[in-house]
């Protein structure tokens, strides 16, 4: 996977490995490191090995993701002081996945956001997302 930006983080110069363990890494884009930015602190936990979706992770990778998530939360709580979090995986094209290397979104949320209090299901419950057969 020579062209994969998660297998080879150096391919994306604005992406930084903030912390890692034997099986996965926490990546932040430079813009997510700017205080007060819309996605301040938002990053991704990705497996070191190329796995297309979360469904392809090994047990070891799941455990390592959980362990790294705890470290990431401590880091973000100290550095960014969020008031909540959204966590999630996009799997498959229809599920919103655009880079086909599994990646777990860690998105700090802040009480001064216009959409504070709106969770990950907010857009799905919108009438604009009503299926044709319903």
ABEGO torsion letter per residue (X at the ends): XAABAAABAAABAABBBABBBAABBBBBBAAAABBGBAABGBBBBBBABBBABAAABBAAAAAAAAAAAAAAAAAAAAAAGBABBBBBBBBEAAAGBABBBBBBBBBBBBAABAABGBBAAAAAABAAABBAAX
